[in-house]
Amino acid sequence: MPDDQNDARNGARSQGFATRLTQLGRPGPRAHGFVNQPLVRGSTVLHPNLAHQRSQSALRHEQALVYGTHGTPTHFALENAIAEIEGGTRCQIVSSGLSAITTPLLAFLKTGQHVLVPDNVYGPTRRFCDGMLAGLGIATTYYDPMISADGLEALMRPETAVLFLESPGSHTFEVQDVPALSAVAHAHGARVMIDNTWGIHFFQPFSHGVDISIQAATKYIGGHSDIILGAVTVATDEDWVRLRDASMALGQYASPDDCWLALRGVRTLGVRLATQMEHGLVVARWLAERPEVLRVLHPALPGSPGHELWQRDFTGASSLFGVVLKPEFTVEAVAAMIDGMTLFGIGASWGGFESLVLPSTGSIHRTAGSGRFGGEIMRLHIGLEDPADIMADLERGFACLAGAAGG
Ligand SMILES: Cc1ncc(COP(=O)(O)O)c(C=O)c1O
């Protein structure tokens, strides 16, 4: 067991979030007094004798030092920090955000069972369900993310083992009624999993009925667009054993260097999120007034799908949202707008310090009828730049949009 001063189970939750971010996963005396957790790389762990090696190996569900794939003190420190940020008890770090989705799905589903997945789920999650899970004889039903409890009840089958949630969902940002949907799943004995990457600490999944929470730590936790990492957090020992066994069976592993960088990200997570929320809202409200814009899909803005649920269940907002342009603007005109912007980067991912833009066309694949918003959608990630510069860049883009539309 590493000697963290503050792990997820040492009861420091009475402190404020900003304070805890400065304390989580910090080292004890073994770091020789240095402030930060040392970076421990390694495969082999040497033991003083065979009895010690055997006793440590028996602790596969604990933070024991057995072999590199079981984790190093660097992994454990990050796991404890994320478990606490999510409000759970134990966390497993895995190689990517996508692995943090596929690992629990494989852990909690078996052949003949059924999973319910929101229609707006992150594209690679859908591909995994339609490909790997279908190949294993596990059926997926996609549902409208704004489904009511009664609507979900009608989709439950005796073999439904997992209700998957992503709230707000990819590209169209619908906020789901997590407590109501979780109650239906639990009444049928199904586990509830959520991709909580957007919600991060603004949404506390375990106080809203969720059993297993997923973070693409690549995004806001890493915060600097330089690592790929995932985290799966649970609240009960039973779920932990199942998750840990699956993760070990799959050989899940993440580089300790990336874990160390993620721990560094944790220290500034609070200030980055607060600033990015503020900048994101300034830009989103400004966009909502633009004549070219039909609507802004930002959970904190009235009229965005599930805004009332966001008000009820969230304490803040991330800086990733969608902009629906008026129907006269074609895919080509939107491409001209994006190409005309110079501050926004064109690229996948989000949660870093820099602003990014992508068209959502081609990324929205729906089969349950959701996702029609009346025009082309752009996804914006607002970074730490000055909002005035961000809006000036969008102005440049709007000029190109008008030019391409012949206006
Ligand atoms: C909502 C969501 N979940 C998960 C992921 C996957 O994260 P990673 O890129 O670390 O695999 C992404 C990546 O864009 C995402 O947007």
The ligand as a Tripos MOL2 file, in Angstrom:
@<TRIPOS>MOLECULE
LIG
   16    16     1     0     0
SMALL
NO_CHARGES

@<TRIPOS>ATOM
      1 C1        -17.2690   11.6390  -24.3680 C.3       1 LIG1
      2 C2        -15.9760   10.9490  -24.6370 C.ar      1 LIG1
      3 N1        -15.7120    9.8050  -23.9910 N.ar      1 LIG1
      4 C3        -14.5720    9.1390  -24.2090 C.ar      1 LIG1
      5 C4        -13.6320    9.5850  -25.0890 C.ar      1 LIG1
      6 C5        -12.3980    8.7550  -25.3430 C.3       1 LIG1
      7 O1        -11.2400    9.2640  -24.7930 O.3       1 LIG1
      8 P1         -9.7970    8.8490  -25.3720 P.3       1 LIG1
      9 O2         -9.5330    9.7540  -26.5170 O.co2     1 LIG1
     10 O3         -8.8900    9.0290  -24.2070 O.co2     1 LIG1
     11 O4         -9.8940    7.4070  -25.7760 O.co2     1 LIG1
     12 C6        -13.8550   10.7750  -25.7720 C.ar      1 LIG1
     13 C7        -12.8360   11.3030  -26.7200 C.2       1 LIG1
     14 O5        -13.0610   12.2150  -27.4720 O.2       1 LIG1
     15 C8        -15.0610   11.4740  -25.5530 C.ar      1 LIG1
     16 O6        -15.3500   12.6130  -26.2120 O.3       1 LIG1
@<TRIPOS>BOND
     1     1     2 1
     2     2     3 ar
     3     2    15 ar
     4     3     4 ar
     5     4     5 ar
     6     5     6 1
     7     5    12 ar
     8     6     7 1
     9     7     8 1
    10     8     9 2
    11     8    10 1
    12     8    11 1
    13    12    13 1
    14    12    15 ar
    15    13    14 2
    16    15    16 1
@<TRIPOS>SUBSTRUCTURE
     1 LIG1         1 GROUP 0 **** ****
